[in-house]
């Protein structure tokens, strides 16, 4: 059975980012996490990580669509 929660080091590895970048995602609220244990180590639920990835894909698609629209709008006046 796969683990339900993973440490930030695993999040960083999954996303190919640094541990400090993973921590920044948690601190900013972009990625939900919990603190566990006496030393307050961060853990991310695998489902939350998958949701974050899916949201990131949607946001990237929207950003690219906006950029394409801006490019089209800039090209339209030139073709007149």
mmCIF file of the N, C-alpha and C atoms, coordinates in Angstrom:
data_MODEL
# 
_entry.id   MODEL 
# 
loop_
_atom_site.group_PDB 
_atom_site.id 
_atom_site.type_symbol 
_atom_site.label_atom_id 
_atom_site.label_alt_id 
_atom_site.label_comp_id 
_atom_site.label_asym_id 
_atom_site.label_entity_id 
_atom_site.label_seq_id 
_atom_site.pdbx_PDB_ins_code 
_atom_site.Cartn_x 
_atom_site.Cartn_y 
_atom_site.Cartn_z 
_atom_site.occupancy 
_atom_site.B_iso_or_equiv 
_atom_site.pdbx_formal_charge 
_atom_site.auth_seq_id 
_atom_site.auth_comp_id 
_atom_site.auth_asym_id 
_atom_site.auth_atom_id 
_atom_site.pdbx_PDB_model_num 
ATOM 1   N N  . UNK A 1 1  ? 0.845  -1.179 0.000   1.00 0.00 ? 1  UNK A N  1 
ATOM 2   C CA . UNK A 1 1  ? 0.000  0.000  0.000   1.00 0.00 ? 1  UNK A CA 1 
ATOM 3   C C  . UNK A 1 1  ? 0.893  1.245  0.000   1.00 0.00 ? 1  UNK A C  1 
ATOM 4   N N  . UNK A 1 2  ? 0.675  2.152  -0.977  1.00 0.00 ? 2  UNK A N  1 
ATOM 5   C CA . UNK A 1 2  ? 1.504  3.361  -1.039  1.00 0.00 ? 2  UNK A CA 1 
ATOM 6   C C  . UNK A 1 2  ? 1.209  4.280  0.151   1.00 0.00 ? 2  UNK A C  1 
ATOM 7   N N  . UNK A 1 3  ? 2.184  5.096  0.547   1.00 0.00 ? 3  UNK A N  1 
ATOM 8   C CA . UNK A 1 3  ? 1.960  5.992  1.680   1.00 0.00 ? 3  UNK A CA 1 
ATOM 9   C C  . UNK A 1 3  ? 0.927  7.065  1.346   1.00 0.00 ? 3  UNK A C  1 
ATOM 10  N N  . UNK A 1 4  ? 0.185  7.480  2.370   1.00 0.00 ? 4  UNK A N  1 
ATOM 11  C CA . UNK A 1 4  ? -0.800 8.546  2.184   1.00 0.00 ? 4  UNK A CA 1 
ATOM 12  C C  . UNK A 1 4  ? -0.125 9.915  2.202   1.00 0.00 ? 4  UNK A C  1 
ATOM 13  N N  . UNK A 1 5  ? 0.908  10.064 3.011   1.00 0.00 ? 5  UNK A N  1 
ATOM 14  C CA . UNK A 1 5  ? 1.617  11.330 3.157   1.00 0.00 ? 5  UNK A CA 1 
ATOM 15  C C  . UNK A 1 5  ? 3.082  11.160 2.781   1.00 0.00 ? 5  UNK A C  1 
ATOM 16  N N  . UNK A 1 6  ? 3.662  12.227 2.226   1.00 0.00 ? 6  UNK A N  1 
ATOM 17  C CA . UNK A 1 6  ? 5.078  12.197 1.855   1.00 0.00 ? 6  UNK A CA 1 
ATOM 18  C C  . UNK A 1 6  ? 5.762  13.443 2.421   1.00 0.00 ? 6  UNK A C  1 
ATOM 19  N N  . UNK A 1 7  ? 7.060  13.351 2.709   1.00 0.00 ? 7  UNK A N  1 
ATOM 20  C CA . UNK A 1 7  ? 7.801  14.519 3.193   1.00 0.00 ? 7  UNK A CA 1 
ATOM 21  C C  . UNK A 1 7  ? 8.057  15.503 2.056   1.00 0.00 ? 7  UNK A C  1 
ATOM 22  N N  . UNK A 1 8  ? 8.422  16.722 2.424   1.00 0.00 ? 8  UNK A N  1 
ATOM 23  C CA . UNK A 1 8  ? 8.696  17.745 1.410   1.00 0.00 ? 8  UNK A CA 1 
ATOM 24  C C  . UNK A 1 8  ? 9.837  17.347 0.483   1.00 0.00 ? 8  UNK A C  1 
ATOM 25  N N  . UNK A 1 9  ? 10.764 16.542 0.981   1.00 0.00 ? 9  UNK A N  1 
ATOM 26  C CA . UNK A 1 9  ? 11.850 16.100 0.111   1.00 0.00 ? 9  UNK A CA 1 
ATOM 27  C C  . UNK A 1 9  ? 11.311 15.273 -1.052  1.00 0.00 ? 9  UNK A C  1 
ATOM 28  N N  . UNK A 1 10 ? 10.283 14.467 -0.795  1.00 0.00 ? 10 UNK A N  1 
ATOM 29  C CA . UNK A 1 10 ? 9.667  13.690 -1.873  1.00 0.00 ? 10 UNK A CA 1 
ATOM 30  C C  . UNK A 1 10 ? 8.871  14.588 -2.818  1.00 0.00 ? 10 UNK A C  1 
ATOM 31  N N  . UNK A 1 11 ? 8.218  15.603 -2.249  1.00 0.00 ? 11 UNK A N  1 
ATOM 32  C CA . UNK A 1 11 ? 7.499  16.573 -3.087  1.00 0.00 ? 11 UNK A CA 1 
ATOM 33  C C  . UNK A 1 11 ? 8.489  17.255 -4.018  1.00 0.00 ? 11 UNK A C  1 
ATOM 34  N N  . UNK A 1 12 ? 9.604  17.695 -3.465  1.00 0.00 ? 12 UNK A N  1 
ATOM 35  C CA . UNK A 1 12 ? 10.629 18.367 -4.262  1.00 0.00 ? 12 UNK A CA 1 
ATOM 36  C C  . UNK A 1 12 ? 11.131 17.459 -5.384  1.00 0.00 ? 12 UNK A C  1 
ATOM 37  N N  . UNK A 1 13 ? 11.371 16.203 -5.047  1.00 0.00 ? 13 UNK A N  1 
ATOM 38  C CA . UNK A 1 13 ? 11.850 15.260 -6.063  1.00 0.00 ? 13 UNK A CA 1 
ATOM 39  C C  . UNK A 1 13 ? 10.799 15.046 -7.147  1.00 0.00 ? 13 UNK A C  1 
ATOM 40  N N  . UNK A 1 14 ? 9.551  14.887 -6.748  1.00 0.00 ? 14 UNK A N  1 
ATOM 41  C CA . UNK A 1 14 ? 8.463  14.660 -7.707  1.00 0.00 ? 14 UNK A CA 1 
ATOM 42  C C  . UNK A 1 14 ? 8.325  15.827 -8.670  1.00 0.00 ? 14 UNK A C  1 
ATOM 43  N N  . UNK A 1 15 ? 8.441  17.045 -8.141  1.00 0.00 ? 15 UNK A N  1 
ATOM 44  C CA . UNK A 1 15 ? 8.271  18.242 -8.970  1.00 0.00 ? 15 UNK A CA 1 
ATOM 45  C C  . UNK A 1 15 ? 9.577  18.726 -9.603  1.00 0.00 ? 15 UNK A C  1 
ATOM 46  N N  . UNK A 1 16 ? 10.671 18.058 -9.296  1.00 0.00 ? 16 UNK A N  1 
ATOM 47  C CA . UNK A 1 16 ? 12.000 18.452 -9.792  1.00 0.00 ? 16 UNK A CA 1 
ATOM 48  C C  . UNK A 1 16 ? 12.319 19.895 -9.409  1.00 0.00 ? 16 UNK A C  1 
ATOM 49  N N  . UNK A 1 17 ? 12.117 20.188 -8.116  1.00 0.00 ? 17 UNK A N  1 
ATOM 50  C CA . UNK A 1 17 ? 12.436 21.499 -7.565  1.00 0.00 ? 17 UNK A CA 1 
ATOM 51  C C  . UNK A 1 17 ? 13.271 21.290 -6.306  1.00 0.00 ? 17 UNK A C  1 
ATOM 52  N N  . UNK A 1 18 ? 13.767 22.373 -5.748  1.00 0.00 ? 18 UNK A N  1 
ATOM 53  C CA . UNK A 1 18 ? 14.550 22.257 -4.514  1.00 0.00 ? 18 UNK A CA 1 
ATOM 54  C C  . UNK A 1 18 ? 13.620 22.106 -3.314  1.00 0.00 ? 18 UNK A C  1 
ATOM 55  N N  . UNK A 1 19 ? 14.193 21.652 -2.210  1.00 0.00 ? 19 UNK A N  1 
ATOM 56  C CA . UNK A 1 19 ? 13.419 21.512 -0.978  1.00 0.00 ? 19 UNK A CA 1 
ATOM 57  C C  . UNK A 1 19 ? 12.906 22.872 -0.516  1.00 0.00 ? 19 UNK A C  1 
ATOM 58  N N  . UNK A 1 20 ? 13.709 23.916 -0.691  1.00 0.00 ? 20 UNK A N  1 
ATOM 59  C CA . UNK A 1 20 ? 13.262 25.254 -0.276  1.00 0.00 ? 20 UNK A CA 1 
ATOM 60  C C  . UNK A 1 20 ? 12.106 25.745 -1.145  1.00 0.00 ? 20 UNK A C  1 
ATOM 61  N N  . UNK A 1 21 ? 12.096 25.380 -2.407  1.00 0.00 ? 21 UNK A N  1 
ATOM 62  C CA . UNK A 1 21 ? 10.975 25.743 -3.274  1.00 0.00 ? 21 UNK A CA 1 
ATOM 63  C C  . UNK A 1 21 ? 9.709  24.995 -2.863  1.00 0.00 ? 21 UNK A C  1 
ATOM 64  N N  . UNK A 1 22 ? 9.848  23.729 -2.477  1.00 0.00 ? 22 UNK A N  1 
ATOM 65  C CA . UNK A 1 22 ? 8.702  22.955 -2.001  1.00 0.00 ? 22 UNK A CA 1 
ATOM 66  C C  . UNK A 1 22 ? 8.151  23.582 -0.726  1.00 0.00 ? 22 UNK A C  1 
ATOM 67  N N  . UNK A 1 23 ? 9.039  23.967 0.176   1.00 0.00 ? 23 UNK A N  1 
ATOM 68  C CA . UNK A 1 23 ? 8.628  24.622 1.416   1.00 0.00 ? 23 UNK A CA 1 
ATOM 69  C C  . UNK A 1 23 ? 7.919  25.938 1.117   1.00 0.00 ? 23 UNK A C  1 
ATOM 70  N N  . UNK A 1 24 ? 8.401  26.680 0.137   1.00 0.00 ? 24 UNK A N  1 
ATOM 71  C CA . UNK A 1 24 ? 7.777  27.949 -0.247  1.00 0.00 ? 24 UNK A CA 1 
ATOM 72  C C  . UNK A 1 24 ? 6.360  27.719 -0.780  1.00 0.00 ? 24 UNK A C  1 
ATOM 73  N N  . UNK A 1 25 ? 6.150  26.644 -1.509  1.00 0.00 ? 25 UNK A N  1 
ATOM 74  C CA . UNK A 1 25 ? 4.804  26.317 -1.994  1.00 0.00 ? 25 UNK A CA 1 
ATOM 75  C C  . UNK A 1 25 ? 3.848  26.099 -0.826  1.00 0.00 ? 25 UNK A C  1 
ATOM 76  N N  . UNK A 1 26 ? 4.341  25.427 0.206   1.00 0.00 ? 26 UNK A N  1 
ATOM 77  C CA . UNK A 1 26 ? 3.526  25.168 1.392   1.00 0.00 ? 26 UNK A CA 1 
ATOM 78  C C  . UNK A 1 26 ? 3.269  26.473 2.136   1.00 0.00 ? 26 UNK A C  1 
ATOM 79  N N  . UNK A 1 27 ? 4.309  27.248 2.356   1.00 0.00 ? 27 UNK A N  1 
ATOM 80  C CA . UNK A 1 27 ? 4.179  28.505 3.106   1.00 0.00 ? 27 UNK A CA 1 
ATOM 81  C C  . UNK A 1 27 ? 3.244  29.494 2.411   1.00 0.00 ? 27 UNK A C  1 
ATOM 82  N N  . UNK A 1 28 ? 3.246  29.490 1.095   1.00 0.00 ? 28 UNK A N  1 
ATOM 83  C CA . UNK A 1 28 ? 2.387  30.412 0.339   1.00 0.00 ? 28 UNK A CA 1 
ATOM 84  C C  . UNK A 1 28 ? 0.934  29.953 0.290   1.00 0.00 ? 28 UNK A C  1 
ATOM 85  N N  . UNK A 1 29 ? 0.699  28.692 0.636   1.00 0.00 ? 29 UNK A N  1 
ATOM 86  C CA . UNK A 1 29 ? -0.656 28.158 0.577   1.00 0.00 ? 29 UNK A CA 1 
ATOM 87  C C  . UNK A 1 29 ? -0.997 27.516 -0.757  1.00 0.00 ? 29 UNK A C  1 
ATOM 88  N N  . UNK A 1 30 ? -0.060 27.545 -1.691  1.00 0.00 ? 30 UNK A N  1 
ATOM 89  C CA . UNK A 1 30 ? -0.319 26.920 -2.993  1.00 0.00 ? 30 UNK A CA 1 
ATOM 90  C C  . UNK A 1 30 ? -0.451 25.411 -2.877  1.00 0.00 ? 30 UNK A C  1 
ATOM 91  N N  . UNK A 1 31 ? 0.285  24.838 -1.941  1.00 0.00 ? 31 UNK A N  1 
ATOM 92  C CA . UNK A 1 31 ? 0.267  23.392 -1.721  1.00 0.00 ? 31 UNK A CA 1 
ATOM 93  C C  . UNK A 1 31 ? -0.080 23.144 -0.257  1.00 0.00 ? 31 UNK A C  1 
ATOM 94  N N  . UNK A 1 32 ? -1.199 22.472 -0.040  1.00 0.00 ? 32 UNK A N  1 
ATOM 95  C CA . UNK A 1 32 ? -1.615 22.193 1.331   1.00 0.00 ? 32 UNK A CA 1 
ATOM 96  C C  . UNK A 1 32 ? -0.753 21.110 1.947   1.00 0.00 ? 32 UNK A C  1 
ATOM 97  N N  . UNK A 1 33 ? -0.429 21.302 3.222   1.00 0.00 ? 33 UNK A N  1 
ATOM 98  C CA . UNK A 1 33 ? 0.404  20.347 3.947   1.00 0.00 ? 33 UNK A CA 1 
ATOM 99  C C  . UNK A 1 33 ? 0.033  20.401 5.426   1.00 0.00 ? 33 UNK A C  1 
ATOM 100 N N  . UNK A 1 34 ? 0.523  19.430 6.162   1.00 0.00 ? 34 UNK A N  1 
ATOM 101 C CA . UNK A 1 34 ? 0.319  19.410 7.613   1.00 0.00 ? 34 UNK A CA 1 
ATOM 102 C C  . UNK A 1 34 ? 1.665  19.254 8.294   1.00 0.00 ? 34 UNK A C  1 
ATOM 103 N N  . UNK A 1 35 ? 1.718  19.709 9.539   1.00 0.00 ? 35 UNK A N  1 
ATOM 104 C CA . UNK A 1 35 ? 2.906  19.509 10.369  1.00 0.00 ? 35 UNK A CA 1 
ATOM 105 C C  . UNK A 1 35 ? 2.611  18.345 11.299  1.00 0.00 ? 35 UNK A C  1 
ATOM 106 N N  . UNK A 1 36 ? 3.541  17.414 11.393  1.00 0.00 ? 36 UNK A N  1 
ATOM 107 C CA . UNK A 1 36 ? 3.345  16.241 12.248  1.00 0.00 ? 36 UNK A CA 1 
ATOM 108 C C  . UNK A 1 36 ? 4.564  16.023 13.128  1.00 0.00 ? 36 UNK A C  1 
ATOM 109 N N  . UNK A 1 37 ? 4.345  15.321 14.205  1.00 0.00 ? 37 UNK A N  1 
ATOM 110 C CA . UNK A 1 37 ? 5.455  14.953 15.075  1.00 0.00 ? 37 UNK A CA 1 
ATOM 111 C C  . UNK A 1 37 ? 5.906  16.089 15.976  1.00 0.00 ? 37 UNK A C  1 
ATOM 112 N N  . UNK A 1 38 ? 6.726  15.720 16.950  1.00 0.00 ? 38 UNK A N  1 
ATOM 113 C CA . UNK A 1 38 ? 7.223  16.675 17.922  1.00 0.00 ? 38 UNK A CA 1 
ATOM 114 C C  . UNK A 1 38 ? 8.099  17.750 17.323  1.00 0.00 ? 38 UNK A C  1 
ATOM 115 N N  . UNK A 1 39 ? 8.756  17.442 16.220  1.00 0.00 ? 39 UNK A N  1 
ATOM 116 C CA . UNK A 1 39 ? 9.640  18.420 15.591  1.00 0.00 ? 39 UNK A CA 1 
ATOM 117 C C  . UNK A 1 39 ? 8.933  19.189 14.479  1.00 0.00 ? 39 UNK A C  1 
ATOM 118 N N  . UNK A 1 40 ? 7.636  18.922 14.306  1.00 0.00 ? 40 UNK A N  1 
ATOM 119 C CA . UNK A 1 40 ? 6.842  19.667 13.330  1.00 0.00 ? 40 UNK A CA 1 
ATOM 120 C C  . UNK A 1 40 ? 7.301  19.515 11.902  1.00 0.00 ? 40 UNK A C  1 
ATOM 121 N N  . UNK A 1 41 ? 7.510  18.287 11.482  1.00 0.00 ? 41 UNK A N  1 
ATOM 122 C CA . UNK A 1 41 ? 7.937  18.058 10.105  1.00 0.00 ? 41 UNK A CA 1 
ATOM 123 C C  . UNK A 1 41 ? 6.725  18.121 9.179   1.00 0.00 ? 41 UNK A C  1 
ATOM 124 N N  . UNK A 1 42 ? 6.940  18.727 8.027   1.00 0.00 ? 42 UNK A N  1 
ATOM 125 C CA . UNK A 1 42 ? 5.867  18.880 7.051   1.00 0.00 ? 42 UNK A CA 1 
ATOM 126 C C  . UNK A 1 42 ? 5.624  17.587 6.282   1.00 0.00 ? 42 UNK A C  1 
ATOM 127 N N  . UNK A 1 43 ? 4.337  17.315 6.052   1.00 0.00 ? 43 UNK A N  1 
ATOM 128 C CA . UNK A 1 43 ? 3.940  16.181 5.228   1.00 0.00 ? 43 UNK A CA 1 
ATOM 129 C C  . UNK A 1 43 ? 2.836  16.645 4.280   1.00 0.00 ? 43 UNK A C  1 
ATOM 130 N N  . UNK A 1 44 ? 2.886  16.134 3.073   1.00 0.00 ? 44 UNK A N  1 
ATOM 131 C CA . UNK A 1 44 ? 1.899  16.472 2.055   1.00 0.00 ? 44 UNK A CA 1 
ATOM 132 C C  . UNK A 1 44 ? 1.154  15.201 1.674   1.00 0.00 ? 44 UNK A C  1 
ATOM 133 N N  . UNK A 1 45 ? -0.147 15.290 1.685   1.00 0.00 ? 45 UNK A N  1 
ATOM 134 C CA . UNK A 1 45 ? -0.949 14.143 1.265   1.00 0.00 ? 45 UNK A CA 1 
ATOM 135 C C  . UNK A 1 45 ? -0.764 13.964 -0.238  1.00 0.00 ? 45 UNK A C  1 
ATOM 136 N N  . UNK A 1 46 ? -0.581 12.745 -0.662  1.00 0.00 ? 46 UNK A N  1 
ATOM 137 C CA . UNK A 1 46 ? -0.335 12.454 -2.074  1.00 0.00 ? 46 UNK A CA 1 
ATOM 138 C C  . UNK A 1 46 ? -1.469 13.015 -2.935  1.00 0.00 ? 46 UNK A C  1 
ATOM 139 N N  . UNK A 1 47 ? -2.704 12.915 -2.459  1.00 0.00 ? 47 UNK A N  1 
ATOM 140 C CA . UNK A 1 47 ? -3.849 13.450 -3.208  1.00 0.00 ? 47 UNK A CA 1 
ATOM 141 C C  . UNK A 1 47 ? -3.729 14.968 -3.372  1.00 0.00 ? 47 UNK A C  1 
ATOM 142 N N  . UNK A 1 48 ? -3.228 15.670 -2.344  1.00 0.00 ? 48 UNK A N  1 
ATOM 143 C CA . UNK A 1 48 ? -3.027 17.117 -2.439  1.00 0.00 ? 48 UNK A CA 1 
ATOM 144 C C  . UNK A 1 48 ? -1.956 17.449 -3.469  1.00 0.00 ? 48 UNK A C  1 
ATOM 145 N N  . UNK A 1 49 ? -0.912 16.659 -3.503  1.00 0.00 ? 49 UNK A N  1 
ATOM 146 C CA . UNK A 1 49 ? 0.145  16.868 -4.489  1.00 0.00 ? 49 UNK A CA 1 
ATOM 147 C C  . UNK A 1 49 ? -0.406 16.670 -5.906  1.00 0.00 ? 49 UNK A C  1 
ATOM 148 N N  . UNK A 1 50 ? -1.194 15.631 -6.090  1.00 0.00 ? 50 UNK A N  1 
ATOM 149 C CA . UNK A 1 50 ? -1.797 15.385 -7.406  1.00 0.00 ? 50 UNK A CA 1 
ATOM 150 C C  . UNK A 1 50 ? -2.745 16.519 -7.791  1.00 0.00 ? 50 UNK A C  1 
ATOM 151 N N  . UNK A 1 51 ? -3.511 17.030 -6.819  1.00 0.00 ? 51 UNK A N  1 
ATOM 152 C CA . UNK A 1 51 ? -4.396 18.176 -7.088  1.00 0.00 ? 51 UNK A CA 1 
ATOM 153 C C  . UNK A 1 51 ? -3.592 19.405 -7.481  1.00 0.00 ? 51 UNK A C  1 
ATOM 154 N N  . UNK A 1 52 ? -2.484 19.633 -6.783  1.00 0.00 ? 52 UNK A N  1 
ATOM 155 C CA . UNK A 1 52 ? -1.624 20.770 -7.102  1.00 0.00 ? 52 UNK A CA 1 
ATOM 156 C C  . UNK A 1 52 ? -1.104 20.658 -8.536  1.00 0.00 ? 52 UNK A C  1 
ATOM 157 N N  . UNK A 1 53 ? -0.675 19.470 -8.912  1.00 0.00 ? 53 UNK A N  1 
ATOM 158 C CA . UNK A 1 53 ? -0.164 19.258 -10.268 1.00 0.00 ? 53 UNK A CA 1 
ATOM 159 C C  . UNK A 1 53 ? -1.257 19.512 -11.296 1.00 0.00 ? 53 UNK A C  1 
ATOM 160 N N  . UNK A 1 54 ? -2.456 18.997 -11.041 1.00 0.00 ? 54 UNK A N  1 
ATOM 161 C CA . UNK A 1 54 ? -3.576 19.205 -11.970 1.00 0.00 ? 54 UNK A CA 1 
ATOM 162 C C  . UNK A 1 54 ? -3.923 20.685 -12.080 1.00 0.00 ? 54 UNK A C  1 
ATOM 163 N N  . UNK A 1 55 ? -3.947 21.404 -10.938 1.00 0.00 ? 55 UNK A N  1 
ATOM 164 C CA . UNK A 1 55 ? -4.210 22.848 -10.958 1.00 0.00 ? 55 UNK A CA 1 
ATOM 165 C C  . UNK A 1 55 ? -3.142 23.578 -11.756 1.00 0.00 ? 55 UNK A C  1 
ATOM 166 N N  . UNK A 1 56 ? -1.904 23.168 -11.578 1.00 0.00 ? 56 UNK A N  1 
ATOM 167 C CA . UNK A 1 56 ? -0.797 23.810 -12.293 1.00 0.00 ? 56 UNK A CA 1 
ATOM 168 C C  . UNK A 1 56 ? -0.933 23.627 -13.799 1.00 0.00 ? 56 UNK A C  1 
ATOM 169 N N  . UNK A 1 57 ? -1.362 22.439 -14.221 1.00 0.00 ? 57 UNK A N  1 
ATOM 170 C CA . UNK A 1 57 ? -1.610 22.219 -15.650 1.00 0.00 ? 57 UNK A CA 1 
ATOM 171 C C  . UNK A 1 57 ? -2.710 23.149 -16.155 1.00 0.00 ? 57 UNK A C  1 
ATOM 172 N N  . UNK A 1 58 ? -3.814 23.258 -15.402 1.00 0.00 ? 58 UNK A N  1 
ATOM 173 C CA . UNK A 1 58 ? -4.920 24.127 -15.820 1.00 0.00 ? 58 UNK A CA 1 
ATOM 174 C C  . UNK A 1 58 ? -4.473 25.584 -15.881 1.00 0.00 ? 58 UNK A C  1 
ATOM 175 N N  . UNK A 1 59 ? -3.749 26.036 -14.864 1.00 0.00 ? 59 UNK A N  1 
ATOM 176 C CA . UNK A 1 59 ? -3.278 27.418 -14.840 1.00 0.00 ? 59 UNK A CA 1 
ATOM 177 C C  . UNK A 1 59 ? -2.317 27.700 -15.990 1.00 0.00 ? 59 UNK A C  1 
ATOM 178 N N  . UNK A 1 60 ? -1.469 26.736 -16.297 1.00 0.00 ? 60 UNK A N  1 
ATOM 179 C CA . UNK A 1 60 ? -0.530 26.902 -17.410 1.00 0.00 ? 60 UNK A CA 1 
ATOM 180 C C  . UNK A 1 60 ? -1.283 26.981 -18.729 1.00 0.00 ? 60 UNK A C  1 
ATOM 181 N N  . UNK A 1 61 ? -2.295 26.130 -18.894 1.00 0.00 ? 61 UNK A N  1 
ATOM 182 C CA . UNK A 1 61 ? -3.105 26.170 -20.117 1.00 0.00 ? 61 UNK A CA 1 
ATOM 183 C C  . UNK A 1 61 ? -3.786 27.523 -20.273 1.00 0.00 ? 61 UNK A C  1 
ATOM 184 N N  . UNK A 1 62 ? -4.321 28.059 -19.174 1.00 0.00 ? 62 UNK A N  1 
ATOM 185 C CA . UNK A 1 62 ? -4.977 29.360 -19.224 1.00 0.00 ? 62 UNK A CA 1 
ATOM 186 C C  . UNK A 1 62 ? -3.980 30.463 -19.553 1.00 0.00 ? 62 UNK A C  1 
ATOM 187 N N  . UNK A 1 63 ? -2.817 30.414 -18.948 1.00 0.00 ? 63 UNK A N  1 
ATOM 188 C CA . UNK A 1 63 ? -1.783 31.402 -19.213 1.00 0.00 ? 63 UNK A CA 1 
ATOM 189 C C  . UNK A 1 63 ? -1.371 31.381 -20.680 1.00 0.00 ? 63 UNK A C  1 
ATOM 190 N N  . UNK A 1 64 ? -1.171 30.183 -21.211 1.00 0.00 ? 64 UNK A N  1 
ATOM 191 C CA . UNK A 1 64 ? -0.781 30.069 -22.618 1.00 0.00 ? 64 UNK A CA 1 
ATOM 192 C C  . UNK A 1 64 ? -1.879 30.564 -23.542 1.00 0.00 ? 64 UNK A C  1 
ATOM 193 N N  . UNK A 1 65 ? -3.126 30.289 -23.195 1.00 0.00 ? 65 UNK A N  1 
ATOM 194 C CA . UNK A 1 65 ? -4.246 30.770 -24.007 1.00 0.00 ? 65 UNK A CA 1 
ATOM 195 C C  . UNK A 1 65 ? -4.295 32.294 -23.992 1.00 0.00 ? 65 UNK A C  1 
ATOM 196 N N  . UNK A 1 66 ? -4.066 32.897 -22.830 1.00 0.00 ? 66 UNK A N  1 
ATOM 197 C CA . UNK A 1 66 ? -4.044 34.360 -22.735 1.00 0.00 ? 66 UNK A CA 1 
ATOM 198 C C  . UNK A 1 66 ? -2.900 34.941 -23.566 1.00 0.00 ? 66 UNK A C  1 
ATOM 199 N N  . UNK A 1 67 ? -1.744 34.299 -23.502 1.00 0.00 ? 67 UNK A N  1 
ATOM 200 C CA . UNK A 1 67 ? -0.608 34.776 -24.290 1.00 0.00 ? 67 UNK A CA 1 
ATOM 201 C C  . UNK A 1 67 ? -0.897 34.690 -25.779 1.00 0.00 ? 67 UNK A C  1 
ATOM 202 N N  . UNK A 1 68 ? -1.539 33.606 -26.216 1.00 0.00 ? 68 UNK A N  1 
ATOM 203 C CA . UNK A 1 68 ? -1.894 33.471 -27.633 1.00 0.00 ? 68 UNK A CA 1 
ATOM 204 C C  . UNK A 1 68 ? -2.879 34.559 -28.048 1.00 0.00 ? 68 UNK A C  1 
ATOM 205 N N  . UNK A 1 69 ? -3.850 34.852 -27.173 1.00 0.00 ? 69 UNK A N  1 
ATOM 206 C CA . UNK A 1 69 ? -4.812 35.911 -27.451 1.00 0.00 ? 69 UNK A CA 1 
ATOM 207 C C  . UNK A 1 69 ? -4.120 37.259 -27.582 1.00 0.00 ? 69 UNK A C  1 
ATOM 208 N N  . UNK A 1 70 ? -3.185 37.536 -26.694 1.00 0.00 ? 70 UNK A N  1 
ATOM 209 C CA . UNK A 1 70 ? -2.454 38.800 -26.759 1.00 0.00 ? 70 UNK A CA 1 
ATOM 210 C C  . UNK A 1 70 ? -1.643 38.893 -28.046 1.00 0.00 ? 70 UNK A C  1 
ATOM 211 N N  . UNK A 1 71 ? -1.034 37.773 -28.435 1.00 0.00 ? 71 UNK A N  1 
ATOM 212 C CA . UNK A 1 71 ? -0.264 37.766 -29.683 1.00 0.00 ? 71 UNK A CA 1 
ATOM 213 C C  . UNK A 1 71 ? -1.170 38.025 -30.876 1.00 0.00 ? 71 UNK A C  1 
ATOM 214 N N  . UNK A 1 72 ? -2.350 37.407 -30.876 1.00 0.00 ? 72 UNK A N  1 
ATOM 215 C CA . UNK A 1 72 ? -3.301 37.627 -31.971 1.00 0.00 ? 72 UNK A CA 1 
ATOM 216 C C  . UNK A 1 72 ? -3.760 39.075 -32.008 1.00 0.00 ? 72 UNK A C  1 
ATOM 217 N N  . UNK A 1 73 ? -4.007 39.638 -30.840 1.00 0.00 ? 73 UNK A N  1 
ATOM 218 C CA . UNK A 1 73 ? -4.466 41.032 -30.760 1.00 0.00 ? 73 UNK A CA 1 
ATOM 219 C C  . UNK A 1 73 ? -3.374 41.975 -31.262 1.00 0.00 ? 73 UNK A C  1 
ATOM 220 N N  . UNK A 1 74 ? -2.143 41.663 -31.008 1.00 0.00 ? 74 UNK A N  1 
ATOM 221 C CA . UNK A 1 74 ? -1.036 42.503 -31.473 1.00 0.00 ? 74 UNK A CA 1 
ATOM 222 C C  . UNK A 1 74 ? -0.833 42.357 -32.973 1.00 0.00 ? 74 UNK A C  1 
ATOM 223 N N  . UNK A 1 75 ? -1.122 41.166 -33.503 1.00 0.00 ? 75 UNK A N  1 
ATOM 224 C CA . UNK A 1 75 ? -0.955 40.935 -34.937 1.00 0.00 ? 75 UNK A CA 1 
ATOM 225 C C  . UNK A 1 75 ? -2.093 41.567 -35.740 1.00 0.00 ? 75 UNK A C  1 
ATOM 226 N N  . UNK A 1 76 ? -3.291 41.631 -35.194 1.00 0.00 ? 76 UNK A N  1 
ATOM 227 C CA . UNK A 1 76 ? -4.444 42.164 -35.930 1.00 0.00 ? 76 UNK A CA 1 
ATOM 228 C C  . UNK A 1 76 ? -4.230 43.579 -36.441 1.00 0.00 ? 76 UNK A C  1 
ATOM 229 N N  . UNK A 1 77 ? -3.798 44.527 -35.617 1.00 0.00 ? 77 UNK A N  1 
ATOM 230 C CA . UNK A 1 77 ? -3.606 45.888 -36.135 1.00 0.00 ? 77 UNK A CA 1 
ATOM 231 C C  . UNK A 1 77 ? -2.547 45.952 -37.243 1.00 0.00 ? 77 UNK A C  1 
ATOM 232 N N  . UNK A 1 78 ? -1.579 45.091 -37.195 1.00 0.00 ? 78 UNK A N  1 
ATOM 233 C CA . UNK A 1 78 ? -0.501 45.102 -38.198 1.00 0.00 ? 78 UNK A CA 1 
ATOM 234 C C  . UNK A 1 78 ? -1.038 44.663 -39.565 1.00 0.00 ? 78 UNK A C  1 
ATOM 235 N N  . UNK A 1 79 ? -2.029 43.767 -39.552 1.00 0.00 ? 79 UNK A N  1 
ATOM 236 C CA . UNK A 1 79 ? -2.513 43.237 -40.825 1.00 0.00 ? 79 UNK A CA 1 
ATOM 237 C C  . UNK A 1 79 ? -3.484 44.191 -41.507 1.00 0.00 ? 79 UNK A C  1 
ATOM 238 N N  . UNK A 1 80 ? -3.843 45.280 -40.852 1.00 0.00 ? 80 UNK A N  1 
ATOM 239 C CA . UNK A 1 80 ? -4.783 46.251 -41.446 1.00 0.00 ? 80 UNK A CA 1 
ATOM 240 C C  . UNK A 1 80 ? -4.127 47.128 -42.441 1.00 0.00 ? 80 UNK A C  1 
# 
